[in-house]
Amino acid sequence: MIWTLKKAYYRIFQFCMGLGMKVMPWIEPTVIEGPGCIGKLPAAIKEKGFTRVLVVTDAVLMGLNMLDALFDALKAAGIQYALYDQVQPNPTIENIEAALKVYKDNNCQAIIAFGGGSPMDCAKATGARVARPNRSVAKMRGLFKVIMPAFKMGSLIPPVLFAVPTTAGTGSETTIAAVVSDPATHEKYPITDPSIRPRYAVLDPMLTVGLPPHITATTGMDALTHAVESYIGKFYNSRDTRQKAVLAVEIIFKNIENAYQNGQDVEARGQMLRAAYYGGYTFTRGGVGNIHCIGHNLGGMYGVPHGLAMPVIMPHVLEWYGAVAHKPLSELADVAGVSKPGMDRPQKANAFIQAIKDLNTRMNIPDRLDCIRDEDIPIIAERALMECNPTYPVPKIMSKADCMAVIRQLKA
């Protein structure tokens, strides 16, 4: 009886959230795209009246000299920049606080996030801390914990964020979420708030040319996960987000292997950036689900890269959903071109799941993870469901036992 009441509460909450989604102000980022478009970013910054910016990135990209073109363009435009380049693969609270100090010490006015999802998450949370200096990162965990104090106290909005993705996966350049890791508790959780959404997204395929095949594969499958989870979710989607999800799935199935096999394929790289943007666009409103909440907590517990976790977990969760997800998955099978004439819905849905497994195999993504320890599974499941419920509009609600069973399937 208690579990039945809990599930009813979750669905009522999600239904009401869905109604709220219809009236929320959705400010989409301004998109700058095309080969070499990073050179256009300084003009957009100057147009906003900014002369001092914080650049948030990681040491790997700095070591590859990938920011040189950006730095040269900023200098030529007379824009001063401060640099924080120590973002971890799963950005920590310490990273955010360190970036905040650089921002304040240099009197910055805006932020450029350059890299994959980790620098963007760090930059978003840093912006939130700029706007809410009296609220810790932990206190902004969850929904609307950045914007709500503004209504109560009339405090600042976060600084304008210019997002420059160097991988085609997270879609973080258009999302309202930042995922943060707490090494002290081994937790990984989202801060979700429309005020931290980037105002500009710079989609330059030249920044992804030469990306290692494994990163191309896992980040691309991350984008696919966003589109799939959003599309099959309940209550939150609009016609627009569903269309964007369909486009993302179609583009990824057509281009991901080309990008994986030939890092110099600028057309495929550009298409994957567009697909990642669409994936981020659709789940910003449509939400994610059990794949993400399990993946986040495997990342928090073991440091599993997010892009790797998503394709490993996705088939297992989609199979667990069963019949309740057959209709939307069958529609995606048609879009992906993996269904055949005469197939019924369950057959199409299973063909789509199998196509995901086949993509993983062809791109050398494993179907299990060897880091999972039996004794950790209960706490991983508990934390995953704490993240998921009541917010994520999943097709079917998992109990703790259900979640633990799925996690056991992931164990190599």
MIMAR-144341 format. One record per residue (C-alpha): x negated, y, z. Coordinates in steps of 0.001 Angstrom, whole numbers, padded with zeros to 6 digits, always signed. Layout:
<pts>
XYZ...
</pts>
This chain:
<pts>
+000000+000000+000000-002809+002461+000887-004571+001737-002409-001321+002277-004323-000836+005640-002616-004423+006632-003333-004031+005857-007025-000788+007811-007128-002532+010787-005531-005380+010599-008046-002959+010609-010964-000903+013487-009538-004097+015473-008990-005225+014802-012558-001828+015678-013998-001863+019016-012148-005455+019616-013256-004344+018967-016812-001684+021635-016493-004284+024029-015103-006562+023290-018049-003953+024757-020366-004184+028191-018744-007906+028320-017909-009951+030889-019856-012187+028809-022144-015002+031061-023343-016919+029168-025994-020649+029785-026485-021794+031770-029474-023579+029238-031708-026799+030078-033540-027798+027179-035781-029976+026065-038649-033658+025236-039206-035860+027897-037612-032980+029696-035902-034967+029913-032644-036453+033053-034208-033031+034701-034057-032696+034336-030287-034593+037515-029260-032222+039643-031335-029251+038155-029475-030974+038839-026143-031711+042455-027074-028149+042903-028302-026971+042093-024761-029335+044766-023408-031719+042419-021605-035447+043119-021437-036600+040565-018796-035649+036899-018891-036498+033708-017038-037452+030741-019228-036684+027372-017619-038316+024286-019127-040499+021306-018218-044212+020537-018255-043941+018009-021077-042550+020550-023530-045152+023069-022428-047874+020497-023022-046561+019929-026549-046671+023702-027201-043013+023580-028214-042248+026966-026689-044957+028866-028565-042593+030062-031292-040112+031283-028683-042783+033092-026673-044166+034770-029803-040698+035895-030850-039941+037288-027394-043216+039225-027323-042617+040616-030803-039196+041831-029705-040594+043498-026578-038821+041133-024194-040734+040224-021036-040397+036672-019786-041180+034798-016602-041681+031045-016749-040595+028134-014600-041847+024914-016214-041752+022306-013442-038252+020873-013950-038129+017149-013154-036345+014629-015418-033535+014654-012851-033657+018263-011598-033834+018569-007837-032683+021162-005352-036354+022065-004894-036627+022782-008647-033609+025073-008481-034881+026997-005497-038325+027396-007105-036768+028701-010335-034611+031074-008314-037714+032523-006662-039362+033156-010048-036156+034828-011275-036009+037160-008265-039738+037886-008082-039726+039076-011704-036433+040995-011589-035016+038911-014423-031681+039754-016016-030855+036570-017924-032003+032956-018307-033188+030883-021270-032911+027113-020793-035262+025311-023181-035302+021527-023368-033008+018602-022702-030257+018315-020144-032606+018635-017167-033884+022188-017854-030328+023228-018722-028928+021769-015521-031672+023470-013531-031022+026786-015279-027269+026589-014706-027671+025845-011007-030284+028598-010723-027804+031046-012223-025217+029885-009714-027659+030553-006874-028375+034038-008261-024666+034788-008111-024094+033073-004756-027238+033790-002696-025531+032709+000519-024315+029331-000754-026657+026355-000885-026746+024041-003885-025058+021338-001817-022157+023665-000999-021541+024208-004721-021124+020484-005337-017868+019585-007060-015258+021725-008774-015065+025526-008884-017401+026115-005924-019181+028931-007764-016288+030934-009154-013908+030612-006172-016095+032639-003772-016092+035397-006390-012331+035699-006079-012612+035820-002307-015608+038133-001967-015897+039963-005277-019442+038650-005704-021515+038508-008859-021040+036269-011856-024056+034129-012838-026528+035700-015292-026029+035095-019002-027544+031775-020048-029060+031152-023479-029344+027385-024048-031867+025891-026489-031553+022083-026704-034555+020068-027845-032685+016769-027756-029356+015921-029368-027527+014315-026512-026405+016036-023353-024308+018760-024973-025242+020779-021901-025514+023860-024115-021711+024052-024057-020639+022395-020801-019506+023759-017453-021437+021145-015483-024921+020922-013977-026120+017633-012507-028394+017910-009477-030463+015284-007638-031173+015281-003918-034296+013165-003282-033658+013240+000460-030373+011310+000132-030944+009697-003306-027711+011315-004464-027023+012788-007883-023934+014949-008273-022396+017575-010555-021707+021239-009987-018742+021957-012254-017624+025508-012838-016699+027576-015938-018871+030455-014749-022103+028491-015382-021309+027690-019008-023968+028980-021427-022939+032016-023463-025232+031158-026392-026239+027801-027878-029226+027693-030236-029072+024544-032401-032393+024414-034239-033096+020952-035723-036776+021827-036161-037118+021586-032377-036013+017945-032488-038074+016855-035500-040583+014254-034395-038700+013428-031185-039766+009872-030227-037392+007191-031523-036452+005950-028045-035458+009462-026914-033574+010022-030171-031634+006813-029560-030774+007295-025894-029852+010969-026153-027727+010271-029223-025888+007501-027386-025394+009889-024478-023569+012207-026895-021469+009269-028075-020552+008476-024475-019321+012031-023959-017074+011838-027003-015738+008384-026159-015042+009041-022475-013330+012312-023248-011216+010809-026036-009929+007890-023972-009266+010000-020863-005832+011057-019676-004148+014444-019127-006960+016941-019817-007493+016892-023577-006147+019367-026100-005704+018760-029818-008918+020695-030374-011024+018616-027967-009673+015362-029382-010573+016512-032882-014082+017448-031722-014468+014008-030109-013480+012328-033363-015963+014465-035300-018739+013623-032832-018108+009875-033143-018000+010061-036935-021203+012117-037181-023127+009927-034737-022283+006664-036458-023346+008186-039787-026588+009812-038630-028072+008367-035456-029966+005530-037106-031342+007827-039799-032648+010160-037095-033983+007188-035126-035818+005686-038093-037120+008946-039572-037925+011691-037114-038606+014101-039978-035060+013872-041403-034004+017480-040775-030478+016906-042085-029869+013977-039731-031430+015929-036857-029150+018892-037526-026096+016641-037714-026980+015003-034401-027354+018420-032750-023901+019316-034034-022499+016005-032757-024062+016560-029338-022508+020033-029228-019100+018578-030117-019537+015897-027466-020330+018523-024846-017467+020683-026074-014926+017883-025769-015895+016563-022344-016098+020075-020921-012318+020030-020990-011476+016374-021556-013719+015085-018778-015865+011995-018433-015260+008828-016450-016625+005712-014822-019557+005375-017223-020900+008723-016083-020228+008348-012383-022009+004985-012283-024834+006345-014427-025310+009414-012264-025675+007267-009179-028064+004817-010785-030099+007882-011678-029903+009193-008138-030830+005852-006566-033520+004668-008981-034356+007571-011273-032841+005853-014327-032855+008439-017154-029328+009560-017903-029624+008928-021637-030697+005331-021014-027996+004661-018434-025125+005723-020700-025501+003221-023572-026335+000384-021167-023234+001008-019043-020776+002021-021786-019848-001406-023241-019383-002923-019786-016976-000218-018622-015057-000130-021912-014565-003894-021700-013412-003552-018092-010728-001035-019104-009171-003697-021290-005758-003169-022849-005172+000313-021425-007934+001670-023683-007189-000373-026795-005187+002313-028596-007755+005159-028417-010676+002774-028961-008964+001326-032023-008608+004861-033386-012314+005482-032829-013097+002188-034568-011377+003545-037678-013326+006803-037428-016636+004982-036966-015935+002754-039951-016243-000498-037989-012650-001755-038281-011402-004003-041078-008036-004291-042844-005603-006510-040983-007136-005965-037554-004720-005250-034694-005465-002767-031910-007287-005157-029564-009427-006409-032432-010312-002877-033509-011112-001856-029926-013363-004872-029495-015004-004140-032850-015813-000644-031624-017337-001960-028403-019334-004514-030374-020543-001766-032728-021917+000106-029702-023733-003037-028575-025103-003526-032079-026348+000069-032231-028099-000466-028902-029751-003627-030178-030920-002069-033438-032402+000875-031531-034069-001291-028854-031864-000146-025991-031513-002903-023362-028169-004334-022261-029185-004608-018599-031308-002721-016048-033953-004451-013954-034066-001873-011148-030713-002642-009496-030949-004284-006065-028044-006296-004683-028198-004562-001324-027765-001143-002982-024671-002009-005015-022076-001162-002314-023473+002344-001725-023886+002993-005475-020244+002020-006012-019076+004112-003082-020905+007189-004312-019775+006636-007892-016135+006511-006878-016567+009527-004618-017717+011429-007692-015030+010016-009950-011936+010292-007786-009658+012137-007929-011183+014358-010633-012125+012172-013599-009091+011292-015781-010103+007672-016424-007859+005271-018350-007798+002858-015396-008772+003547-011799-011511+001402-010298-011455+000046-006777-014739-000337-004942-014681-004063-005676-014104-003359-009381-016973-000896-009472-019318-003274-007677-018436-006022-010144-019308-003809-013112-022590-002742-011507-023505-006408-010945-023004-006986-014681-025630-004303-015334-028260-006086-013264-030950-007819-015305
</pts>
